[in-house]
Amino acid sequence: MVSTSRSRGRPPWPPRPVIRRSSGLRTMESALDRNGLGPVAGVDEAGRGACAGPLTVAACILGPKPYASLADLDDSKKLTERRREELFPKIKRLAVAWSVVFIEAEEIDRIGVHVANIEGMRRAVAGLGTTPGYVLTDGFRVPGLPAPSLPVIGGDATAACIAAASVLAKVSRDRVMVEMDGRFPGYGFAMHKGYSTKIHAAAMIELGPCVEHRMSYANVSAAAAGKTDVVASVLGRMDCEDRSAQ
């Protein structure tokens, strides 16, 4: 006879969560909620790859049931700017709780972008008005959260709460970059949102970096030193074209 943990007098393993694929983007959240681990918060960032402007991190808790007005919620990068702007107020209105934090260029230079990203995720979750029972993060593990967490590869296209956070972060950051364009004309921030593009590189070479640039980034420090060949080399390695939709 095969021995089991129950037959040896040990408590049985808890039931394994059942994943219902028909739930779409709510699959992971629904499984966690059904097993008493809600409310579930999703966390995502915008601006990690930019060389100017803040790193913006958002956290969002959605209700346990899907909303028809958020039916086409998806990774913010897959949505048009117009659709993101339409979803932005709906997410804020329907969310159980949401939070957006900005980490400025100076702090990114001081502690590094990855550490800033992790710290931003901690701050965003801490800023939620409702304490989550579980946290889903996009891409990598985040220690120091107030609840159990799970990194989800491609989470903004997998979990609705992460997708909602990605829209909150992206729209919030884009608005900051448009405002920044008015304060620092000539760089094209409203168009490329601080990412490394040919137009942005040319502006840095002509004008030099401004206080909103991340001086720890190779292309920015090279532009500050007047090393135009290095700026072009860095841009080529990044294989970046002008991308206003980032």
C-alpha positions as CSV (number, residue, x, y, z in Angstrom):
1,M,0.0,0.0,0.0
2,V,1.3,3.5,-0.9
3,S,1.9,5.6,2.2
4,T,0.5,9.1,2.3
5,S,1.1,12.1,4.6
6,R,-2.4,11.6,6.0
7,S,-1.8,7.9,6.7
8,R,1.4,8.8,8.6
9,G,-0.6,11.2,10.9
10,R,0.6,14.4,9.2
11,P,-1.8,17.2,8.2
12,P,-2.7,16.9,4.5
13,W,-1.3,19.3,1.9
14,P,-3.6,22.3,1.3
15,P,-5.6,22.0,-1.9
16,R,-3.9,23.2,-5.0
17,P,-5.4,26.3,-6.6
18,V,-7.5,25.5,-9.6
19,I,-6.7,27.8,-12.6
20,R,-9.6,28.5,-14.8
21,R,-8.3,29.7,-18.2
22,S,-11.7,31.1,-19.1
23,S,-11.0,33.9,-16.6
24,G,-8.7,35.6,-19.1
25,L,-6.5,38.3,-17.5
26,R,-8.3,37.6,-14.1
27,T,-7.0,33.9,-14.0
28,M,-4.3,34.4,-11.4
29,E,-6.2,36.9,-9.3
30,S,-9.3,34.6,-9.3
31,A,-7.3,31.6,-8.2
32,L,-5.6,33.5,-5.4
33,D,-9.0,35.1,-4.2
34,R,-10.7,31.6,-4.2
35,N,-7.9,30.4,-1.9
36,G,-8.3,33.2,0.6
37,L,-5.2,35.1,-0.5
38,G,-6.9,38.3,-1.7
39,P,-7.1,41.2,-2.2
40,V,-4.4,40.9,-4.9
41,A,-2.3,43.8,-5.9
42,G,-0.5,44.2,-9.2
43,V,2.7,46.3,-9.6
44,D,4.4,47.6,-12.7
45,E,6.7,50.4,-13.8
46,A,7.2,52.8,-16.7
47,G,10.4,54.5,-17.7
48,R,13.0,52.0,-16.7
49,G,14.7,52.1,-20.1
50,A,14.5,55.9,-20.5
51,C,17.6,58.1,-20.0
52,A,15.6,61.1,-18.8
53,G,12.7,61.7,-16.5
54,P,11.4,59.7,-13.5
55,L,10.9,56.0,-13.1
56,T,7.2,55.7,-12.4
57,V,5.8,52.7,-10.4
58,A,2.1,51.9,-9.9
59,A,0.3,49.4,-7.7
60,C,-3.4,48.5,-8.2
61,I,-6.0,46.3,-6.5
62,L,-9.0,45.5,-8.6
63,G,-12.3,44.2,-7.3
64,P,-12.9,40.4,-7.3
65,K,-15.2,40.5,-10.3
66,P,-14.3,41.8,-13.8
67,Y,-15.7,45.1,-15.1
68,A,-17.1,45.3,-18.6
69,S,-15.5,48.8,-19.0
70,L,-12.1,47.2,-18.5
71,A,-12.7,44.3,-20.8
72,D,-9.9,45.3,-23.2
73,L,-7.4,46.0,-20.5
74,D,-3.9,44.8,-21.6
75,D,-0.2,45.5,-21.3
76,S,0.0,49.3,-21.7
77,K,2.6,48.9,-24.4
78,K,0.0,47.1,-26.6
79,L,-2.6,49.8,-26.2
80,T,-2.8,53.0,-28.1
81,E,-2.2,56.3,-26.3
82,R,-5.9,57.1,-26.8
83,R,-7.0,53.8,-25.2
84,R,-4.6,54.2,-22.3
85,E,-6.0,57.7,-21.6
86,E,-9.6,56.3,-21.8
87,L,-8.8,53.4,-19.3
88,F,-6.8,55.6,-16.9
89,P,-9.8,57.3,-15.1
90,K,-11.8,54.1,-15.3
91,I,-9.1,52.1,-13.5
92,K,-8.8,54.8,-10.8
93,R,-12.6,54.9,-10.3
94,L,-13.1,51.1,-10.2
95,A,-10.0,50.0,-8.4
96,V,-10.3,49.0,-4.7
97,A,-7.0,50.9,-4.2
98,W,-4.3,52.4,-6.4
99,S,-1.0,54.2,-5.9
100,V,1.6,55.9,-8.2
101,V,5.1,56.9,-7.1
102,F,7.9,58.7,-9.0
103,I,11.6,58.1,-8.5
104,E,13.5,61.1,-9.9
105,A,16.7,61.0,-12.0
106,E,18.9,62.0,-9.1
107,E,17.9,59.1,-7.0
108,I,18.2,56.7,-9.9
109,D,21.8,57.9,-10.4
110,R,22.5,57.5,-6.7
111,I,21.2,54.0,-6.2
112,G,21.0,52.5,-9.7
113,V,17.9,51.8,-11.8
114,H,17.3,48.2,-10.6
115,V,17.4,49.1,-6.9
116,A,15.2,52.2,-7.7
117,N,12.7,49.9,-9.4
118,I,12.5,47.6,-6.5
119,E,12.3,50.5,-4.0
120,G,9.6,52.1,-6.1
121,M,7.5,48.9,-6.1
122,R,7.8,48.7,-2.3
123,R,6.7,52.4,-2.0
124,A,3.8,51.9,-4.4
125,V,2.4,48.9,-2.5
126,A,2.9,50.8,0.8
127,G,0.9,53.6,-0.6
128,L,-2.2,51.5,-1.2
129,G,-5.1,52.4,1.0
130,T,-6.0,48.7,1.3
131,T,-3.4,46.2,2.5
132,P,-3.1,43.4,-0.1
133,G,-3.2,39.7,0.8
134,Y,-0.9,38.9,-2.1
135,V,1.2,40.9,-4.6
136,L,1.9,40.1,-8.2
137,T,5.0,41.9,-9.6
138,D,5.9,42.2,-13.2
139,G,9.1,40.4,-14.1
140,F,11.2,40.0,-11.0
141,R,11.1,39.3,-7.3
142,V,10.7,42.2,-4.9
143,P,11.8,41.5,-1.3
144,G,10.4,43.5,1.6
145,L,6.8,43.6,0.5
146,P,4.1,43.5,3.3
147,A,2.4,40.4,1.8
148,P,3.5,37.2,0.0
149,S,4.4,37.9,-3.6
150,L,5.1,36.3,-6.9
151,P,7.1,37.6,-9.9
152,V,5.2,37.1,-13.1
153,I,7.1,37.1,-16.4
154,G,5.1,39.2,-18.9
155,G,2.7,40.0,-16.0
156,D,1.2,43.0,-17.6
157,A,-0.2,40.8,-20.3
158,T,-1.1,38.0,-17.9
159,A,-2.7,39.5,-14.8
160,A,-5.4,42.2,-14.9
161,C,-4.1,44.0,-11.7
162,I,-0.6,44.2,-13.2
163,A,-2.0,45.4,-16.6
164,A,-4.0,48.1,-14.7
165,A,-0.8,49.1,-12.8
166,S,1.0,49.4,-16.1
167,V,-1.6,51.7,-17.5
168,L,-1.5,53.9,-14.4
169,A,2.3,54.1,-14.5
170,K,2.5,54.7,-18.2
171,V,-0.1,57.5,-18.4
172,S,1.2,59.2,-15.3
173,R,4.7,59.2,-16.5
174,D,3.7,60.4,-20.0
175,R,1.9,63.3,-18.6
176,V,5.0,64.2,-16.5
177,M,7.1,64.1,-19.6
178,V,4.8,66.3,-21.6
179,E,4.9,68.9,-18.8
180,M,8.7,68.5,-18.7
181,D,8.8,69.4,-22.4
182,G,7.4,72.8,-21.5
183,R,10.1,73.4,-18.8
184,F,13.0,72.1,-20.9
185,P,12.2,72.9,-24.6
186,G,14.3,71.5,-27.4
187,Y,14.8,67.9,-26.2
188,G,11.5,66.6,-27.5
189,F,10.4,65.0,-24.2
190,A,6.7,65.2,-25.2
191,M,7.4,63.0,-28.3
192,H,10.0,60.4,-27.1
193,K,9.2,60.6,-23.4
194,G,12.8,60.5,-22.4
195,Y,13.8,57.4,-24.2
196,S,17.1,57.2,-26.2
197,T,16.2,58.1,-29.8
198,K,18.1,59.8,-32.6
199,I,16.2,63.0,-32.0
200,H,16.9,62.9,-28.3
201,A,20.6,62.1,-28.9
202,A,21.0,65.0,-31.3
203,A,19.3,67.4,-28.7
204,M,21.6,66.2,-25.9
205,I,24.7,66.8,-28.1
206,E,23.5,70.3,-29.1
207,L,22.1,71.4,-25.7
208,G,23.9,69.2,-23.2
209,P,21.9,67.1,-20.7
210,C,19.5,68.9,-18.3
211,V,18.8,68.2,-14.7
212,E,16.1,65.6,-15.6
213,H,18.7,63.4,-17.4
214,R,20.1,60.4,-15.7
215,M,23.8,61.1,-15.6
216,S,24.7,57.5,-14.7
217,Y,23.6,56.4,-18.2
218,A,26.4,56.1,-20.7
219,N,24.9,58.1,-23.5
220,V,24.0,61.0,-21.1
221,S,27.4,61.2,-19.6
222,A,29.0,61.0,-23.0
223,A,26.8,63.8,-24.2
224,A,27.8,65.9,-21.2
225,A,31.4,65.3,-22.0
226,G,30.9,66.2,-25.7
227,K,31.8,62.7,-26.8
228,T,29.4,62.6,-29.8
229,D,31.0,59.4,-31.2
230,V,30.2,57.6,-27.9
231,V,26.6,58.9,-27.9
232,A,26.2,57.5,-31.5
233,S,27.8,54.2,-30.5
234,V,25.6,53.8,-27.4
235,L,22.5,54.6,-29.4
236,G,23.5,52.0,-32.1
237,R,24.0,49.3,-29.5
238,M,20.6,50.0,-28.0
239,D,19.2,49.6,-31.5
240,C,16.7,52.4,-30.8
241,E,14.7,54.3,-33.4
242,D,12.4,57.2,-32.6
243,R,9.5,55.5,-30.7
244,S,6.9,57.9,-29.3
245,A,4.7,54.9,-28.3
246,Q,7.2,53.6,-25.6
